[in-house]
Amino acid sequence: MPYFRFPLKCTGCQQATRFSFHHTARSPAFLALLFPLMAALTLIVYWPGVHGPFLLDDFANLDQLGKLGGVRNWDTFYLYVFSNNSGVGGRSLSMLSFLLNDNNWPSDPHSFKYTNLLLHLLTGVLLTWLIYRLLLARDPQRNDALAARVALLTAALWLLHPFNVSTTLYVVQRMAILSALFSIVGLLVYVAGRDLLACQPRRAYLLMTTSVVIFTPLAVFSKENGALLPLLIAVLEYTALRHPSLNPLTPNPSPSRREGRDYTDSKTDSLSPAPSSRWLMLFLGLPNLLIIGYLAFRWNAILHGYRLRPFTLGERLLTESRILLGYLQQLLTPNLGASGIFNENPALSHGLFDPPTTLAAILAIFILIAGAWILRARYPLLSLAVLFFFAGHLLESTFIPLELYFEHRNYLPAIFLFLPLTHWLVKKAQHWRWLYCIPTLFLTLFAFLTYQQAILWGDQGKLFLHWAQKNPYSIRAQRVLAMGLEARGRPDLALQHLNKTLVDFPDFFELWIHRTLLLCQYAGIDPKTLTQLDHVARFGSYDFRTYLLLEELINALIQDRCLGATTTDAHRLLDALLENRTAQNSAGSKRQIAHLHGLVYLQQHNPALALRSFQQSQQLAPDIEAGLAQVSLLASNGMLAEALTHLKMLQRDLGKNSDKASTVQKSNFIAETARLEKIILDDLTKTGQPVTSPLQSP
């Protein structure tokens, strides 16, 4: 009989285990052949979606590829990879991964989406392996065929789940995919090491330490919530790995019924001895304490972030309780009604009974978490699924002032959600084969729903219309539809849609800017429109993220691309915006407005006021990258002395605020300021202008 021989380390250092390669339903080899079929099915159902467009945050992140004329040498590579200011690590690994698809911008979205899909498949492969190793590590009988079936079914349900479409086909969410991928590898390495503790403790601790020390930074440099990896490992350790059971939905057998099983550690009922308490504290406890300490250190900044949000810390925490249960509902009962990437205005919870479902949601979450912890010895896999889900949401769905709802936040937390069910079904199906119909029906439903979603994501016009109809209270969804109509050569329909939306949302400055830009390009604007715009700027709803759209309008006004408007109208609009209550409470917003005033003064050839506005913007909220762009603007407009003055101020500020920049950023900025200074001095010498500062920093 042909056989495959490899060591599976378990209690008592058992000898290598033999597995038949006969192609039967019980054979791991036969089951291994099913995985390529699962991967192919995933590829097929997702394929229509890879032909879709770039969306929203794709532009804000991927335009870094072209900011320096493309990534063409070591210097531009260095600046690009570390250009992202999101989080502590700058998501440099994710930024690096985009170079697999292009080194310039604009670009074609197809290759980016295709790479995302391949990474999704790779994550599914790793998840299959993780679940397989986990089940073997906790099974005293080492039932390889059972573990393979359960792993394959669980990973297939996750791979084909329609809730993951908005992560896989949204290019910028490669950050979430990579963070999840490295986290899963970290979990896998931990399980592999944990399984060797009884026989090869030195190698075991090396692997377990590697899982934390190597893969946590890799996950963090993809996206910050990768910092949760040590906590997720702890969840795995204190549920499934401490309490082996052959049935996740029924209680573990009593001690008298366990006789004859070879447990190494009778105290914890685990197949291998538990890691030492010293190791657990150092590599699982300490990282979590460091995260808590960092968040405590940044607490004032976290609270300050709520000044830019339409909700308070308390409202966020209350609302997230309902949202988390909504995620679970969507994951367990998926449908075609998912809101996609537009759900920025969910109904807020203003108190425990406003709405009444808030208290019910909080109680439900408390019961789920407390019950999972208390019953972890009796229902270990069920406890793993519940605790892992909520632990995975600890950063993005609690007190940090992020937006309230995003589907991609469930990409990693949901990986074990179906594990208890698939394990129970496969166990029972050994006696009742018809039970395999249940996961088959689930897989068929998931594949159908995901395929329908992918078709939608691949058709820009239908996608934008669907989102606008599905999310009538989403300003972004309405604007995206208007942009889609304009791109298809129907600015009249775009303007009509914006006018209709403004009836329901008359105070949203973002909508008024978009409408004004359309009028500028296709009809021209009248004094009444400008008066309305000023009024909304002064009293309406303003969001600092509107900046790019506002900058586009200001440029249109000052570059004579807006019939009926002048540079004076641009100044008046910015002055009105300074009176807006939201802008007054945000140094960042005031910095943006001061910068835009500087752009208008540049166009009016007023170097003194342009310099003063740029300096004011830096004093309100220092931003060395924006400051260097201002220096370039001054110099390119022939205002060399003013450019040199502004550069000197930036050099001083860089020294004062060096602790706010990473070592890489600081070295890049120093090199860039030195380069600009040399160019400006050379140009001053060539033109015969004195090398003096025309205006001291106010």
Secondary structure, 3 states (H helix, E strand, C coil): CCEEEECCCCCCCCCCEEEECCCCCCCHHHHHHHHHHHHHHHHHHHHHHHHCCCCCHHHHHHHHHCCCCCCCCHHHHHHHHCCCCCCCCCCHHHHHHHCCCCCCCCCCHHHHHHHHHHHHHHHHHHHHHHHHHHHHHCCCCCCHHHHHHHHHHHHHHHHCCHHHHHHHCCHHHHHHHHHHHHHHHHHHHHHHHHCCCCCCHHHHHHHHHHHHHCHHHHHHCCCHHHHHHHHHHHHHHHCCCCCCCCCCCCCCCCHHHHCCCCCCECCCCECCCCCCHHHHHHHHHHHHHHHHHHHHHCHHHHHHHHHHCCCCHHHHHHHHHHHHHHHHHHHHCCCCCCCCCCCCCCCCCCECCECCHHHHHHHHHHHHHHHHHHCCCCCHHHHHHHHHHHHCCCCCCCCCCCCCCCHHHHCCCCCCCCHHHHHHHHHHHCCCHHHHHHHHHHHHHHHHHHHHHHHHHCCHHHHHHHHHHHCCCCHHHHHHHHHHHHHCCCHHHHHHHHHHHHHHCCCEHHHHHHHHHHHHHHCCCCHHHHHHHHHHHHHCECCHHHHHHHHHHHHHHHCCCCCCCCHHHHHHHHHHHHCCHHHHCCHHHHHHHHHHHHHHHHHCCCHHHHHHHHHHHHHHCCCHHHHHHHHHHHHHCCCHHHHHHHHHHHHHHHHHCHHHCCHHHHHHHHHHHHHHHHHHHHHHHHHCCCCCCCCCCC
